[in-house]
Amino acid sequence: MPTLPAFSPALLFHKEAKAVHDALAASGHHALASMIASKARRSETDRQFIAALPRLDDSDFDVDDEPVVSASEDGAYVMVWRWVANEEAGVAVEA
């Protein structure tokens, strides 16, 4: 049996997920197409959490176009980038 390549978790943007869904459905892989559709539908809720970020008190962060979201029953963690200067972190810089 051939060895399959190792895949890392991947984030698909909306258009990419739709293209994969459509290709799977067109080729008769309906169960896989349904799985992709289910995960994409969840991303609509993710987008609500993402939209809430600018309303938060701490505005010193950046958000990717399609950030990673880990949702739970009571809320969600949304992955953001927050800049930390060398000085803030106590990192010495050679002159």
Steps between C-alpha positions, in 0.01 A plus 500: 500500500650839405587745775280808503664839541468662842266796495489781753175670597409754234271799488291530187363837399132516405557473124743211547257309724221553248720378214595186695134443592382541142772269364419230757125525433551490122716189528249314714676540836188629672598410857828694471322790329252508788785506753661799325163680485442437871837649595445799270159569654661517841727774367202736479486490880876546505453818295268638768773452762754660265274801442483556876875549533510872408244572773731364771691735731852399398541608138875438488485191278462399136270236356564288190232494229402147607615449861483170684195480729447252782133521594328363809151524640569826688728684255812458292873561486596687184865489396647849469845649462614739770823692451743484791805721468839376614489754782159382620624142511829590665701375203845655477602622154866529403599850394 
